[in-house]
Amino acid sequence: MTPFRIRSAEPEDVAAILAMIVELAKFEKLDHLVVATAQSLHDALFGAHPACECLIGEEGEVPVAFSLFFHNFSTFLGRKGLYLEDLYVKPPYRSKGYAKAMLQTLARLAVERQCGRFEWSVLDWNEHAIRFYRQLGADVMPDWRICRLTGPELTRLAAAA
């Protein structure tokens, strides 16, 4: 069995990360929304003011998974949190415990960084993932909804300030 290891992403991983982002978007039926480029992803991860971090899961030397995350803040807790934006394992590598290992590594990072929470979102139709997250002890919060402004709506609200 080829060993699985988790490591921090490096600049040369950007193309592989972007390819997995596109695969994830296709799985979620949202590929029409992907406008990220290798350059924008590189800048977000490794630019002068990084906006996020990324872990790569490798089987041997092959990137087969990624998790992209950043810190948020809870006013109720008065502490930072860790927010998982995306977790993806390529289909041929699923059911090997790789997603669980990635989440365990992120949970360890959250504890080491003294985060009060580790959070992420899941699509309501992804029952397999919801069951998996509940088995890990996650609370899938039914009363919360994501609110989002993009494009012209974001520009319009900003212009009103």
Stockholm file with secondary structure:
# STOCKHOLM 1.0

chainA/1-161         MTPFRIRSAEPEDVAAILAMIVELAKFEKLDHLVVATAQSLHDALFGAHPACECLIGEEGEVPVAFSLFFHNFSTFLGRKGLYLEDLYVKPPYRSKGYAKAMLQTLARLAVERQCGRFEWSVLDWNEHAIRFYRQLGADVMPDWRICRLTGPELTRLAAAA
#=GR chainA/1-161 SS CCCEEEEECCGGGHHHHHHHHHHHHHHTTCGGGCCCCHHHHHHHHHSSSCCCEEEEEEETTEEEEEEEEEEEEETTTTEEEEEEEEEEECGGGTTSSHHHHHHHHHHHHHHHTTCSCEEECCCTTCHHHHHHHHHTTCCCCTTCCCCCCCHHHHHHHHHTC
#=GC SS_cons         CCCEEEEECCGGGHHHHHHHHHHHHHHTTCGGGCCCCHHHHHHHHHSSSCCCEEEEEEETTEEEEEEEEEEEEETTTTEEEEEEEEEEECGGGTTSSHHHHHHHHHHHHHHHTTCSCEEECCCTTCHHHHHHHHHTTCCCCTTCCCCCCCHHHHHHHHHTC
//
